[in-house]
Amino acid sequence: MDIRSGCGYPYSALSNFAPHRFSLDGVECASMEGLLQSLKFDKAHVQIEVCKLVGKTAKHRGSARNAAWQRQQLLWWQGNTMKRDSVDYQTFLDRAFDAMAAQSESFRKALLATQDAVLTHSIGKTREADTVLTQREFCSILMKIRARLQAASSESRI
């Protein structure tokens, strides 16, 4: 099941471009794309504004910062610097997606609608140095959250 915007449900609803509201560390996010693009900016007040964006608007806002973060391989969140290839960054990604899953019913429903399908993201990049979220990171995080939601759902039926 290939996740991408502009495709049918639930694929497009799982895209980072999809509008799923959630809050992370007190910052309101309108979409995962807004949050991910905000990480390219080292100023917290700019991050707050970028987090309010959705879809292509968010992607476009962050694209101007691609060369800078890629050259340094550094990303930022609320005054903290993270190396792109660090455990700290992977922990941050998990926290971000967990927050969205906990706070967005539409995201949870779309994820559960995939049932046991293998999730793919053919338009994503594969090298960490080139993107804030690789295909592998994205799909493995989603499948991990889905497994947790499915387990909780089956326990509640017992």
C-alpha positions in Angstrom: 0.0 0.0 0.0 1.8 3.1 -1.3 1.2 6.2 0.9 1.0 9.4 -1.0 -1.2 12.5 -1.1 -3.8 12.8 -3.9 -4.5 9.0 -3.8 -7.6 7.4 -2.3 -8.4 6.7 1.3 -6.6 5.6 3.5 -3.3 6.2 1.5 -3.7 10.0 1.2 -4.9 10.3 4.8 -1.6 8.8 6.0 0.5 11.2 3.9 2.5 13.7 5.9 0.6 16.3 3.8 -2.7 15.3 5.4 -4.2 17.7 7.9 -4.0 16.0 11.3 -3.9 18.4 14.2 -1.8 17.6 17.2 0.4 19.2 19.7 4.1 18.4 20.5 5.8 20.0 23.5 3.2 22.7 23.6 3.5 23.6 19.9 0.3 23.2 17.8 0.9 21.4 14.6 -1.6 21.3 11.7 0.2 18.4 9.9 3.2 16.2 10.2 4.6 17.9 7.1 4.5 21.2 8.9 6.4 19.8 11.9 9.0 18.0 9.8 9.6 21.2 7.7 9.9 23.3 10.9 12.9 21.2 12.0 15.0 22.9 9.3 14.7 26.2 11.1 16.9 27.0 14.2 14.6 29.7 15.5 11.7 28.5 17.7 9.3 31.3 16.6 9.7 30.4 12.9 9.2 26.7 13.8 5.9 27.6 15.5 4.7 29.3 12.3 5.8 26.5 10.0 4.1 23.9 12.2 0.8 25.6 11.4 1.2 24.8 7.7 -0.2 21.8 5.8 0.8 19.9 2.6 2.6 21.6 -0.2 2.6 25.0 1.6 4.6 23.4 4.4 7.0 21.6 2.0 7.6 24.8 0.0 8.3 26.8 3.2 11.0 24.3 4.3 12.5 23.7 0.9 14.5 27.0 1.0 16.4 25.5 4.0 17.3 22.2 2.4 20.9 23.1 1.4 21.6 24.6 4.9 20.5 21.7 7.0 21.8 19.1 4.6 25.3 20.7 4.6 25.4 20.6 8.4 23.2 17.5 8.9 21.6 19.3 11.8 17.9 19.8 12.7 16.3 21.8 15.5 13.4 21.6 17.8 12.6 24.3 20.3 16.2 25.5 20.8 17.7 22.0 20.8 20.0 20.8 18.0 19.8 17.2 16.8 22.2 15.4 14.4 20.2 13.9 11.6 21.7 10.5 12.1 21.4 10.4 15.9 19.4 8.3 18.3 18.0 11.6 19.7 16.5 12.4 16.3 15.0 9.0 16.0 13.5 9.3 19.4 12.1 12.7 18.4 10.5 11.2 15.3 8.9 8.5 17.4 7.5 11.1 19.9 6.1 13.2 17.1 4.3 10.4 15.4 3.1 9.0 18.8 1.7 12.5 19.6 -0.2 12.6 16.3 -1.5 9.1 16.8 -2.7 9.8 20.3 -4.4 13.1 19.4 -5.8 12.6 15.9 -8.7 10.2 15.6 -8.7 10.6 11.8 -5.1 9.5 11.6 -5.7 6.5 13.8 -8.8 5.5 11.7 -6.8 5.8 8.5 -3.9 3.8 9.9 -6.2 1.0 11.2 -8.0 0.9 7.8 -4.8 -0.4 6.2 -5.3 -3.6 8.2 -2.2 -5.7 7.7 -1.0 -4.2 4.4 2.7 -3.6 4.0 3.1 0.2 3.9 5.3 1.7 1.3 6.2 5.3 0.3 7.6 5.1 -3.3 8.0 8.8 -3.7 10.1 9.2 -0.5 13.9 9.4 -0.4 16.1 6.7 1.0 19.2 8.4 2.3 19.1 10.1 5.7 21.4 12.8 4.5 18.9 13.9 1.9 15.6 14.1 3.8 14.3 14.6 7.3 12.2 11.4 7.0 13.3 8.4 4.9 10.9 5.9 3.3 12.1 3.3 5.8 11.7 5.6 8.8 8.2 6.7 7.8 6.8 3.3 7.0 8.4 1.5 10.0 7.1 4.1 12.4 3.6 3.8 10.9 3.6 0.0 11.1 4.9 0.1 14.7 2.1 2.5 15.7 -0.5 0.4 13.7 0.6 -2.8 15.5 0.2 -1.0 18.9 -3.3 0.3 18.0 -4.4 -3.1 16.7 -3.2 -4.8 19.9 -5.0 -2.3 22.0 -8.1 -2.7 19.9 -8.1 -6.5 20.3 -7.5 -6.2 24.1 -10.5 -4.0 24.4 -12.7 -6.6 22.7 -11.7 -9.3 25.2 
